[in-house]
Amino acid sequence: MTEVSVQHIFGNHQEPLGLECWRDDRASAASRNACDHLLQGLFESGLDPQQPASARVLVWREQQLVASAACRRRGWPLAADRMVSGAHVGYVCSHPDFRGCGYALIALRRLMAEMEAEGWLPGILHCVPALVPFYGQAGWISVAAGGIYSQASGEGRLDPDPVMAWDPRPQASLDGLCVSPFPLGDDW
Ligand SMILES: CC(C)(COP(=O)(O)OP(=O)(O)OC[C@H]1O[C@@H](n2cnc3c(N)ncnc32)[C@H](O)[C@@H]1OP(=O)(O)O)[C@@H](O)C(=O)NCCC(=O)NCCS
């Protein structure tokens, strides 16, 4: 994906929604600012130019940004001689005033379509246990009981939350990703 893609769809309640999908360096300033504002309010950080997303989806309802999701291409060393590459999904969120409307799932599914089109597979994400059913609705499966993040000190930081994976390719098996704890690498 090189340009910003814009699409219009109807949401679960048949309201018109605008879907934007972009690489972090291609978005308009207005979209970047709106996204940064939403992320700052929900996560510890907003858009990070040092760690740009490979693809980021924004869901708009009229002029209101209601949900977003992003992924970053990367690889994971599952064994000394086995590196798997794909995309790490993160920053999946919806605006607090628009929860339970299906918008987060719409953002996630649009992002997954982009990952499939680009071949950025498998997808990996790390979430709190309460969100396993949410991601499960989109086809994600738990593959590990925890993940290890690398730190500047060189030591790994163990996070016990589940790691989930998704790979729609016909021959794909997620069995090989069942490595606990999963080597997530640097945090995103
Ligand atoms: C998690 C989050 C994205 C869900 O957003 P949302 O707008 O409520 O999600 P949607 O409306 O798209 O939900 C779609 C489905 O997932 C379900 N779901 C949403 N959150 C859930 C939760 N915490 N536990 C179980 N199911 C959940 C909904 O009930 C709905 O299912 P239904 O269609 O059967 O009713 C939102 O709560 C959020 O932004 N949280 C803060 C940021 C965050 O923690 N992101 C996750 C990073 S891993």
The ligand as a MOL file (V3000), in Angstrom:
LIG
                    3D

  0  0  0     0  0            999 V3000
M  V30 BEGIN CTAB
M  V30 COUNTS 48 50 0 0 0
M  V30 BEGIN ATOM
M  V30 1 C -11.4550 -3.3990 23.3080 0
M  V30 2 C -12.2250 -2.3950 22.5240 0
M  V30 3 C -11.4480 -2.0890 21.2720 0
M  V30 4 C -13.5750 -2.9910 22.1300 0
M  V30 5 O -14.2660 -1.9940 21.4560 0
M  V30 6 P -15.8340 -2.0520 21.1630 0
M  V30 7 O -16.1490 -0.8040 20.4350 0
M  V30 8 O -16.5970 -2.3330 22.3830 0
M  V30 9 O -15.8910 -3.3090 20.2320 0
M  V30 10 P -17.0090 -3.6770 19.1980 0
M  V30 11 O -18.2610 -2.9090 19.4260 0
M  V30 12 O -16.4210 -3.6310 17.8330 0
M  V30 13 O -17.2250 -5.1780 19.6880 0
M  V30 14 C -17.4990 -6.1880 18.8440 0
M  V30 15 C -17.8090 -7.4090 19.6780 0
M  V30 16 O -16.7780 -7.6850 20.6450 0
M  V30 17 C -17.3470 -7.7890 21.9490 0
M  V30 18 N -16.4610 -7.2260 22.9540 0
M  V30 19 C -15.9770 -5.9790 22.9820 0
M  V30 20 N -15.2130 -5.8020 24.0890 0
M  V30 21 C -15.2460 -6.9690 24.7570 0
M  V30 22 C -14.6910 -7.4220 25.9760 0
M  V30 23 N -13.9540 -6.6340 26.7520 0
M  V30 24 N -14.9190 -8.6970 26.3580 0
M  V30 25 C -15.6840 -9.5180 25.6000 0
M  V30 26 N -16.2440 -9.1440 24.4420 0
M  V30 27 C -16.0320 -7.8800 24.0270 0
M  V30 28 C -18.6320 -6.9870 21.8640 0
M  V30 29 O -19.5420 -7.4120 22.8590 0
M  V30 30 C -19.1090 -7.2990 20.4740 0
M  V30 31 O -19.7170 -8.5530 20.4050 0
M  V30 32 P -21.2270 -8.7370 19.9010 0
M  V30 33 O -21.2480 -8.2200 18.4840 0
M  V30 34 O -21.4420 -10.2170 19.9930 0
M  V30 35 O -22.0400 -7.9330 20.8290 0
M  V30 36 C -12.4940 -1.1120 23.3520 0
M  V30 37 O -13.0510 -1.4860 24.5840 0
M  V30 38 C -11.2630 -0.2530 23.5930 0
M  V30 39 O -10.9360 0.6100 22.7770 0
M  V30 40 N -10.5660 -0.4440 24.7400 0
M  V30 41 C -9.4180 0.3910 25.0930 0
M  V30 42 C -8.2070 0.0980 24.2300 0
M  V30 43 C -7.7670 -1.3490 24.3340 0
M  V30 44 O -7.6180 -1.8920 25.4210 0
M  V30 45 N -7.5480 -1.9910 23.1670 0
M  V30 46 C -7.1330 -3.3570 23.0830 0
M  V30 47 C -5.6450 -3.4470 22.8540 0
M  V30 48 S -5.1200 -5.1720 22.8090 0
M  V30 END ATOM
M  V30 BEGIN BOND
M  V30 1 1 1 2
M  V30 2 1 2 3
M  V30 3 1 2 4
M  V30 4 1 2 36
M  V30 5 1 4 5
M  V30 6 1 5 6
M  V30 7 2 6 7
M  V30 8 1 6 8
M  V30 9 1 6 9
M  V30 10 1 9 10
M  V30 11 2 10 11
M  V30 12 1 10 12
M  V30 13 1 10 13
M  V30 14 1 13 14
M  V30 15 1 14 15
M  V30 16 1 15 16
M  V30 17 1 15 30
M  V30 18 1 16 17
M  V30 19 1 17 18
M  V30 20 1 17 28
M  V30 21 1 18 19
M  V30 22 1 18 27
M  V30 23 2 19 20
M  V30 24 1 20 21
M  V30 25 1 21 22
M  V30 26 2 21 27
M  V30 27 1 22 23
M  V30 28 2 22 24
M  V30 29 1 24 25
M  V30 30 2 25 26
M  V30 31 1 26 27
M  V30 32 1 28 29
M  V30 33 1 28 30
M  V30 34 1 30 31
M  V30 35 1 31 32
M  V30 36 2 32 33
M  V30 37 1 32 34
M  V30 38 1 32 35
M  V30 39 1 36 37
M  V30 40 1 36 38
M  V30 41 2 38 39
M  V30 42 1 38 40
M  V30 43 1 40 41
M  V30 44 1 41 42
M  V30 45 1 42 43
M  V30 46 2 43 44
M  V30 47 1 43 45
M  V30 48 1 45 46
M  V30 49 1 46 47
M  V30 50 1 47 48
M  V30 END BOND
M  V30 END CTAB
M  END
